[in-house]
Amino acid sequence: MMRKAWLVGALAGLSAVALVPPALADTPPAAAAAAAADTTTTAPGGSTVLLPAGWQASASGNVLTLSPPEPDLHIAIVDVGAAADAKAAAAAAWAVYAPKRAHPFKLLTARPPRNGWEEAAVINYETSPAEHLVQMGVSRRKGTGWTVLIMDGSEATAEKRGGAIGQILTSLRPAGYTRESFAGKTANLLDPARVQVLLDFVKHNADAMHIPGVGLAFYSGGQVVYEGGVGVKELGKPDPVDAHTRFMIASNTKSMATLLLAELVSEGRLRWDQPVTEVYPSFRLGSDATTKSVQIRHLVCACTGLPRKDMELLFTTTAQTPASDTFKLLAGTEPTSKFGEAFQYNNLMASAAGYIAGHIYYPDMELGAAFDRAVKEKIWQPLGMADSTMSVDEALAADHASPHGDGLDGKPAVEAQDLNRTFYPFRPAGGAWSSPHDMIRYIANELNEGVLPGGKRLVSAEALLARRARGVPIAEDQWYGMGLMEDASTGVSVIHHGGDLMGYHSEMFAIPSAGVAAVILTNGENGPYLRRVFQRRLLEVLYDGKPEAQGDADAVVKRLAAELAEFRSRIQMPADDKVIGALAARYVSPELGTLRLVKEGAQVRGFTSAWNTLMTTRRNDDGTVSLVSIDPGWIGDNELLIGVADGKRTLTVRDGQHVYVFTEVS
């Protein structure tokens, strides 16, 4: 989807942020040398935080400033002391850090106090999209003293350094606090009573988050102990979610691509450190030097420094787009950070990994067909995954859940599948459909280290486990491997990965020390919030942990309502008729293709080659006007800044590190 994807992981559950002018007028004090490795550092007030490798720290008065290698982003930790509330604490922090840079207050949302804090809130500030920067505050209180984290600077750098920012945000703790740890504890079995606790938790919170249906499955004690779900496949219809209901699993497909690679490694036909061009000579990534440096493992490690390039994928894909477009798009892309230096998630690299694996197995077949056959014969059939498919049409013709998203009225509605279809040509990165029945067998294979239920080995343990090797950090004690992540923040290793596409959000979990696996598949846009609190609740049930998950869920529900209300207050309904009337009917971008605008009632509908969304106008603080999407599932995700260049009307769309300009054509 087009919402700023780096925010989901890097900000560790914090809300979307506002933007701020580019010039850093208030320069922080000179910093010490960059940290050679991740290091815990102490703020002037005694709170501790992780300083990521390559970052610098400087202290002045009651301010600790953390800076990445780039000069256009800073994170300041300000020990404010007593304040009336979280908003006042943030204002006091800005007054110390950079009083001239603070933008008008936009929104405050309370967060559950965790990690030793007794109160917490996120403060967003109002700025304009043309600035393409990020500004936010996080206020936390311990006793009577407030500590405020300020993030201030370039959104492009914030996306590039999202993993390191995640480390900082998740590691800030008051002096003397020791985290809860389940290390060394014996996990409970998921017996029927505990399974019911989890089902009740999911049902209650799915309803509160407007998620119509959730597929669930659990594995414990060497067997599947539950597969089924709660809720319905589609609003307005009575059919319940069951064990064989198909959901799009999106980026969970990536680990299937890496499992194919692991099988090739296990068979001696491939090495993780083998140059990609040795097995696929036409592969190219930017320059010749970069191309020669790319090894097989780099395709799936999110560590090559290659930024997301999803706009080009989503805007230009049609039913005729060939699988080979993956390699065409990669050829024109250069890394923006060094290999191994930063977490940067790129769908095209994962797509290439799957297609190369399929090509090695079936070199005479078309790339897409070879990958489909390899996944089916090498993974799905051996694991008994008969519900799984790469075909959208095949999934929709069978038992499936429909996607849903909240509308402007806050009520969920069924979404179209158009955007989801755009991923088919890039399906190794996120195109698979599967069910609770199938996915629990898939993730249980991680617990069994490649040994099938009948005792036959699917893949060597060494090759399978290499996918979990700790790579680039994405938060404190969390790492990205190869199509899988590890979260060890509670003292036990949780192997997991999520998937997100239009109306479908899922996650799979394997906890090796507990012998437990779980799958959650949702058909609502708020699914990412449910799966996050579900992970916490699962650990609470297994290890008798502090009961925090429900409080986290309750805070999410309040925050979602507040954010929607704030969005509604900023848009114009009906749209500004003068602005709409002045728009061209057709625009073209060299990278993104054609965009058509058609008046629809009091708004305008934007059409690309693959999908469309209803849009209205929003007047920004700097006097500019944007078109913003308002269809269910699209609310605020797609924003087009209206402008003029060289006498022609333009629309500008951005992601974290790219700017694309549509220019009017007759």
C-alpha positions, 0 to 999 in steps of 0.5 A: 500500500502507499502509506509510508511503510517505513513508519510501520516497522521503524516507529514500532507502533507509533503513529504517522508523523507530520513534516517539517522544513528542511533547513536545520536552523538550530544546529546541535552541538558537535558530536563525538566520533560515530559509534563502532557498534551498538552502544547503550548511552545515558541521557543527562537525566539518567534515562538510557537509550541505544546508540546505533552503530554509525550514529553519533551522540552529543550532550548539552545541558539536559539534551542528548542529540543522536545523529545518523551519518546524514546531516539532515536528521536528528533525534533529541532526548530532552529531560524536561522534569516536571510538566503539566502533561505530555503536550506541555512536556513536548513544548518545553522540550522544543523550547530547549532543543530548537524553539524556532523549529517547532511547528503547530500542534496537530494531534496527541494520542496516548500510548500505554506506558511500558518499559518502566514509564508511567505515562506516554503519548505521541505528539504530531505536528502540522506541516505541509507535504512539499517539505517531505520531512518528519517532525514528532515528539514522544513524551514519557513520564516517570514519577514527576519527571518527563523525558521527551524524544524529538525526531526532526529532519529529512523523511528520506533519511528517516526511511533509510535509517528506519531500523536504527530509529526503531532501535532508539525508539524501543530502547529508551528507558528510565534509569534503573529499569530492568525489562521483563524477560521470559528467558529460562522460563518453561512455556505453558502448553497451548491446551484447549483453555489457553487456546480459548483465551487467545480466541476470545482475545482476538474476537474481542479486539477484531470487533473493536478494530473493525476487522470482520474476520480472522484466520487462526491456527496454533501448534504446540506439543508437536501437533496442530492444536487448533485451526479455524478462525473468528468472524466472517469472510465478508461483511453482510454475509453469514459465512464464518472464517474456517480452517481452509479460508484463503487470505492473501498472505502478502510478504509472508511469501518472501520466506517461501522464496528463501526456502526455495533458495535454502533447498537449492543450497541444501542440494549443493546447487547454490551457495548463499555467498555466490554472486547472483550473476553466476546463476542468473547472468542478466541480473543487474543492479545499478552500476557494474560495481554494485551488480558484481557485489550482489550475492544470493543472500543479498537478494533477501536480507534487506541489507543492500541499502536498496530503497523501496521502489513500490510506486513504480510497481503499483502504478504501472502494473497491468495484467500483461506485465511480465515477471521479467519486469522485476529485473528491468526495474532493479536494473535502474536502481542504486543503493542509498546506503552501504551493504550491511549498514542499514535495514532497507526493505525492497520488494523487487529484490525478494521478487528476483530471489524467487524467480531466480530460484524457480529458474534454477529448478526449471530453466526452460520455463517462463520465470513466473511459471517456473517459480509457481511450479517450484513453490508448489512441488518443493514446498506446498505439496511436501507440507500438505498445503493444498489450499495455497495458490499464487493465482488471484482468480483461483483464490477468489473462486474458492473459499476466501475472505474479502478485504475490508477497510474503514470509510470516512464514517469509520465503518468498514466496507468491502474493498476492491482487489485491484491493487492486490492484483498488481503484485501478481507479476512480482509474486515471490515478494508477496503474491501468495494466498493461503489458509490457517490450515496450510500456514500452520504447517508451513511455520511448524516446518521452522520448528521442526528444522526442515523435517516433514511429519513423516520423518523425511527431510525437506531441507537441511537444518543448516540451510533452513536456519541460515535464513534466521541468522541475525542480519540488520537490526530493525529495533532493539533486540530485533533483526531481519534475516532472509525473509524472516525476522527475529524478535528477542526483546522478551528474552526468548526468540520469536521467529516471525514475518508479516504480510500487508496488502490491500485489506489483508494483513497477516503474521506467522510466529515460531517460538523454538524454545516453547515448541509453539507456532501460531498464524493470524490472517486478517481481512481488515486494514487494521490487521497490523495493530491486531497482530502486534497485540496478538504477539504480546498476548501469545507470550503472556499466555505462554509465559504468564507474562504481565497482562499488557496486551489488552491495554495496548489494544484499547489504546490502538482503538482510541488512537485510530478513532482520533487519527480518523477524526483529525484527517476528516477535519483537514479535508474538504467535503465536498472538494473545492470545486474551483480546484477540481475544475482547474485540474487536467483530465490526464497526466503522465509521469515518466516512471509511473505512467498515466493518471486520469482524473474523472469528476465523480459527484463532488469529488474526483476519481483517480485512475491508473492502469491497474486501480482507482480511488476517490479523492478530495481536496485538502488545503495545506498550511503553506497554501498548497492544495493536495488531492488525497484518497478517501475510499475505504482502505485508501484513506490518506494513503495516496496524496497528490500535490497540485502544482505548475511547472514550466507552464503545465499543470502537475501532480506530485507524489512521493514515497520516502526516498523518491519524488515522482511528477505527473505532467498534464498531457492533452 
